[in-house]
Amino acid sequence: MFRLPGPVSVPLRASVDAAGRALTRAAAGPATESNALFLPGRGLRLTGGPTRFEAWSGDTRVLHVDVDETARTVVMAGDWWYRGTYRIHERGGAAWVEYRVENVAERGRWAVPWANKLFAGYRGTMLGTTAIVASRIAKAVDAEQAPEDGGEAAG
């Protein structure tokens, strides 16, 4: 039986709570690093909110997105088989971002691997995408913790 690669995790330079806030920050409008950093490089826009969104590419809805700050998760689902979940969790006293992809097809489940070219290299793609999201989380947390005037603290 074919299985998708297991979840991948990347360590973060941030507290679990700060990382969770950064991951789940989303609002209607263009998906950017400051709004929906979990959608790296896709050129999408979000509608809806504050916790349930639709992601659009032009006039085509491509994803349903649910954000949950309390659970520190973002769940993205396509219309056929795809569900991708980002989750911030603690491991060994450090914050990690985890990305898991699941085949949730109710019909034609067997066709998913063939439709996606047997997922050759997919684990590497997942790890690369997760590293991008982790970098964006660290950048967002750094910006949140920076002094408001942008200068060094007086000493």
WODAQUI-V954518 format. One record per residue. RES is the residue in one letter. PHI is phi in whole degrees, 0 to 359 (none if undefined). BURIAL is b if it has 16 or more other ideal C-beta (glycine too) atoms within 10 Angstrom, else e. Layout:
BEGIN
res | phi | burial
RES | PHI | BURIAL
RES | PHI | BURIAL
END
This chain:
BEGIN
res | phi | burial
M | none | e
F | 280 | e
R | 232 | e
L | 291 | b
P | 299 | e
G | 295 | e
P | 295 | b
V | 243 | b
S | 229 | b
V | 228 | b
P | 289 | e
L | 241 | b
R | 264 | e
A | 197 | b
S | 289 | e
V | 301 | b
D | 294 | e
A | 295 | b
A | 295 | b
G | 297 | b
R | 296 | b
A | 294 | b
L | 299 | b
T | 267 | b
R | 288 | b
A | 208 | b
A | 206 | e
A | 300 | e
G | 132 | e
P | 300 | e
A | 280 | b
T | 231 | e
E | 296 | b
S | 265 | e
N | 218 | e
A | 76 | b
L | 294 | b
F | 282 | b
L | 247 | b
P | 294 | b
G | 60 | e
R | 255 | e
G | 62 | e
L | 262 | b
R | 230 | b
L | 255 | b
T | 235 | e
G | 96 | e
G | 114 | e
P | 275 | e
T | 243 | e
R | 241 | e
F | 228 | b
E | 242 | b
A | 256 | b
W | 239 | e
S | 243 | e
G | 63 | e
D | 263 | e
T | 252 | e
R | 284 | e
V | 247 | b
L | 211 | b
H | 261 | b
V | 229 | b
D | 241 | b
V | 246 | b
D | 222 | e
E | 297 | b
T | 298 | e
A | 275 | e
R | 57 | b
T | 228 | b
V | 229 | b
V | 244 | b
M | 245 | b
A | 225 | b
G | 271 | e
D | 273 | e
W | 247 | e
W | 238 | b
Y | 276 | b
R | 224 | b
G | 245 | b
T | 235 | b
Y | 261 | b
R | 217 | b
I | 266 | b
H | 218 | e
E | 257 | e
R | 218 | e
G | 60 | e
G | 80 | e
A | 240 | e
A | 274 | b
W | 228 | b
V | 252 | b
E | 245 | b
Y | 234 | b
R | 233 | b
V | 243 | b
E | 233 | e
N | 270 | b
V | 250 | e
A | 299 | b
E | 271 | e
R | 233 | e
G | 67 | e
R | 306 | e
W | 297 | e
A | 277 | e
V | 303 | b
P | 301 | b
W | 289 | e
A | 295 | e
N | 249 | e
K | 53 | e
L | 58 | e
F | 57 | b
A | 303 | e
G | 75 | e
Y | 293 | e
R | 299 | e
G | 297 | e
T | 296 | e
M | 299 | b
L | 295 | e
G | 297 | e
T | 296 | b
T | 295 | b
A | 296 | e
I | 296 | b
V | 296 | b
A | 299 | b
S | 297 | b
R | 293 | b
I | 296 | b
A | 301 | b
K | 297 | b
A | 294 | b
V | 293 | b
D | 302 | e
A | 295 | e
E | 294 | e
Q | 267 | e
A | 289 | e
P | 301 | e
E | 300 | e
D | 278 | e
G | 80 | e
G | 260 | e
E | 289 | e
A | 292 | e
A | 291 | e
G | 222 | e
END
